[in-house]
Amino acid sequence: MADKRASGGNRLLSGLIGFAAAFGARKILIFAWKAITGREPPEHPEDPQVALGEALTWGILLGVGVQIARMLALRAATKRVGGPADGSE
């Protein structure tokens, strides 16, 4: 029974770490986009008024950036704790 609680705690911790990493990465990417392009990133890339190249670039950049941040944060947390962050042992 204690193993199941620890597993649930690990999943909760992993979720919180992943959320924080994704939130931070998104803020950094928005800041970088503004600095490089001088414009806000597209709020709705599916809008036909947004250029296809800009929509694709923002979507790819955001997806890859957030996923890399989450992966690195979870790996760092797992290394620090000394076990799998997803609860699978």
C-alpha positions in Angstrom: 0.0 0.0 0.0 2.8 2.4 0.8 4.3 1.7 -2.7 1.0 2.9 -4.3 1.1 6.2 -2.3 4.7 6.8 -3.2 3.9 6.1 -6.8 1.0 8.6 -6.7 3.2 11.1 -5.1 5.9 10.7 -7.7 3.3 11.2 -10.5 2.0 14.3 -8.8 5.6 15.6 -8.4 6.3 14.8 -12.0 3.2 16.6 -13.1 4.1 19.7 -11.1 7.7 19.7 -12.4 6.5 19.3 -16.0 4.0 22.1 -15.6 6.5 24.5 -14.2 9.1 23.6 -16.9 6.5 24.1 -19.6 5.3 27.4 -18.2 8.8 28.7 -17.9 9.8 27.6 -21.4 6.7 29.2 -22.9 7.5 32.5 -21.2 11.1 32.4 -22.4 10.1 31.5 -26.0 7.6 34.3 -26.1 10.3 36.7 -24.9 12.8 35.4 -27.5 10.2 35.6 -30.3 9.4 39.2 -29.4 13.1 40.1 -29.3 13.9 38.4 -32.6 10.8 39.4 -34.7 9.7 42.5 -32.9 6.1 41.2 -32.8 4.0 39.1 -30.5 3.9 35.4 -31.4 0.7 34.3 -33.1 -2.1 33.7 -30.5 -4.1 31.6 -33.0 -1.8 30.0 -35.5 -4.7 28.4 -37.3 -6.1 31.9 -38.2 -5.9 32.4 -42.0 -4.6 36.0 -41.3 -1.4 34.5 -39.8 1.2 33.7 -42.5 1.7 29.9 -42.8 5.5 30.1 -42.3 5.1 32.1 -39.2 2.4 29.8 -37.8 4.5 26.7 -38.5 7.7 28.2 -37.1 5.9 29.3 -33.9 4.2 25.9 -33.5 7.4 23.9 -34.0 9.5 26.2 -31.8 6.9 26.1 -29.0 6.3 22.3 -29.2 10.0 21.4 -29.3 11.0 24.0 -26.7 8.4 23.0 -24.2 9.1 19.3 -24.6 12.8 19.7 -24.2 12.3 21.8 -21.0 10.0 19.2 -19.5 12.3 16.4 -20.3 15.3 18.1 -18.9 13.5 19.2 -15.7 12.1 15.6 -15.1 15.6 14.1 -15.7 17.1 16.5 -13.2 14.5 15.8 -10.7 14.8 12.1 -11.2 18.6 12.3 -10.8 18.2 14.3 -7.6 15.6 12.0 -6.0 17.4 8.9 -7.2 14.5 7.1 -8.9 12.1 7.2 -11.8 10.0 10.4 -11.7 7.0 8.6 -13.2 6.7 6.1 -10.4 7.7 3.0 -12.5 10.3 0.9 -10.8 
